[in-house]
Amino acid sequence: MSWIEEVDLEDRNLPDIFRVMSLNPGALELVKGLNEELAFGGSGLTRIQEEAIATVVSTANKCRYGAMTHGGFLRRQAHDSQLASDLLHDFYEADLSDADRAMLDFALKLTLQSSSVVSDDLEGLREAGFEDQAILSIVLTTCLFNFMNRLADGLGIDVPREYQKAVRKWLTGPAAEQDWLLQPKGE
């Protein structure tokens, strides 16, 4: 039995990541508030853009929990399984606007090479049409999902098997053949 199964919570509808955090109620409330403020409609970006960032960041980090969860949210928000599958594999193959591609390029660079981000990168977002408020939202959303990925992986949170099965039903193309995404941890 994993320690997530041992957490005694009345609200079993909470995602596992929050159930584990219930061991520290103050931290749980702060993290839930941070999520609500910076994403899930609170960022100033569209929900599809938020979920695209979350999916690309989680994929770059190879965080199964984040990738599957937010890939699923993206699919539902965009009503587009192909877009979600493309972002779970290689967002360069996705049918995206130039602005969204610039946004995801920046999010990926901030995730994998944060120390190499320079003012020209921010200027590139402005040239793509993003105002300063949106750029701040891109940075905050990227940072939030890097944090949530580390939290999920650090606490050993994985996607429930039922959800894994559901994702396999809509996942297409090369994304459907990625072992890191489809094999539960430890298998």
HUFENTA-V324736 format. One record per backbone hydrogen bond with DSSP energy under -0.5 kcal/mol. CO is the residue of the C=O (numbers start at 1). NH is the residue of the N-H. If there is no record, write none. Layout:
BEGIN
co nh
CO NH
CO NH
END
This chain:
BEGIN
co nh
2 5
2 6
3 7
4 7
7 9
10 12
11 14
15 18
15 19
16 20
17 21
18 22
19 22
20 23
21 24
24 28
25 29
26 30
27 31
28 32
29 33
30 34
31 35
32 36
33 37
34 38
35 39
39 42
45 44
46 50
47 51
48 52
49 53
50 54
51 55
52 56
53 57
54 58
55 59
56 60
57 61
58 63
59 62
62 64
63 67
64 68
65 69
66 70
67 71
68 72
69 73
70 74
71 75
72 76
73 77
74 78
75 79
75 80
80 84
81 85
82 86
83 87
84 88
85 89
86 89
86 90
90 93
91 94
94 96
97 101
98 102
99 103
100 104
101 105
102 106
103 107
104 108
105 109
106 110
107 111
108 112
109 113
113 116
114 117
118 121
118 122
119 123
120 124
121 125
122 126
123 127
124 128
125 130
126 129
131 135
132 136
133 137
134 138
135 139
136 140
137 141
138 142
139 143
140 144
141 145
142 146
143 147
144 148
145 149
146 150
147 151
148 152
149 153
150 154
151 155
152 157
153 156
160 163
160 164
161 165
162 166
163 167
164 168
165 169
166 170
167 170
167 171
172 175
173 176
174 177
175 178
177 179
178 181
178 182
179 183
182 184
184 187
END
